[in-house]
Amino acid sequence: MAGNSQRRNRRTTNKKGATVGSGGQRRKGLEGKGPTPPAEARKGHKKNRVANAQARRVSGQSRRPSGRGAKSTSEMVVGRNPVVEALRADIPATAVYVQQFIDSDDRVREALRLATDRGVPLLEAPRPELDRITAGLNHQGLVLQIPPYEYAHPDDLLAEASEQRDEPLIVALDGVTDPRNLGAVVRSVAAFGGHGVVVPERRAAGMTAGAWKTSAGTAARVPVARATNLTRTLEAYQKAGLTVIGLAADGDVDLYDLEALTGPVVIVAGSEGKGLSRLVGETCDLLVRIPMPGGAAESLNAGVAAGVVLYEAARRRA
């Protein structure tokens, strides 16, 4: 009896029932996906980013990327003189806040006129509200709001040069924290035919109101890219065929002997006090010094040094 019971259980357990078919759906999963698409069509590939950047330029869209490019936070310019100066310099603005019942003077009237001429919205607000949005700064009844700056991706600078059919001429800043230096470099890049500026994402100057003002409006047409890791960005440029030239007071090569300036280059300038960081200096293909016959200055700030080298590059490429 026990044996019969075990056989019945086995038959019950092993009995095959009706199975549900795939309906032919699984056959599709076995089909091939075709040949691997070219690098330009593969999302996330460097060549795909360059191709997309070129397409945006051809279609007349903004030079700055909407996806990979980082955005800064909005900035407030406070005080009557700073607001007037910012409006005179054509710094981008989204609004001018004016205190209710403000005691008007020439600066207030000029600020209102400039904002109106540029089509910048004028927003009236009570003093407590202005105190709140400026975190208690002495705003004197006038506050200008600057929109977030949209940084380019470093690959976009290569696309910029490719579109113009030029050898890339890029400036990278290492440890430069003064926005006025960044603005001066942007202005020099525009003047001497460069294709953009690269700054580190951290511990570096960004495109603030001060940088915009010093750039004298050229920041509107010269892309500034942010690098998560400057050393890796420079290495990527090297793989793309660019020569990385570091500026150093004790460099091995004299600027006037530097033949590489006629080809694709990245010029790297460090801070006036510390110069290039160790890793960035070791990454550079060449360390170049700028001859200073006067001998009065031991070093030049980043804005001046980059301007000198950019001029020399433009002279050789002419």
LINLINFEN-V547470 format. One line per field, one symbol per residue. burial: b if it has 16 or more other C-alpha atoms within 10 Angstrom, else e. A space follows every 10 residues. Layout:
# LINLINFEN-V547470
burial: ???
This chain:
# LINLINFEN-V547470
burial: eeeeeeeeee eeeeeeeeee eeeeeeeeee eeeeeeeeee eeeeeebbbb bbbbeeeeee eebbbeeebb eeeebbbbbb ebbbebbebb bbbebbbbbe eeeeeebbeb bbebbeeeeb eeebeebeeb eeebeeeebb bbbbbbbbbb bbbbbbbbbb beeeebbbbb bbbbbbbbbb bbbbbbbbbb ebbbbbbbbb eeebbbbbbb bbbbbbbbbe ebbbbbbeeb bebbbebbee ebbbbbbbbe eeeebeeeee bbbbbbbbbb bbeebbeeeb bebbebbbbb eeeeeeeebb ebbbbbbebb bbbbeeee
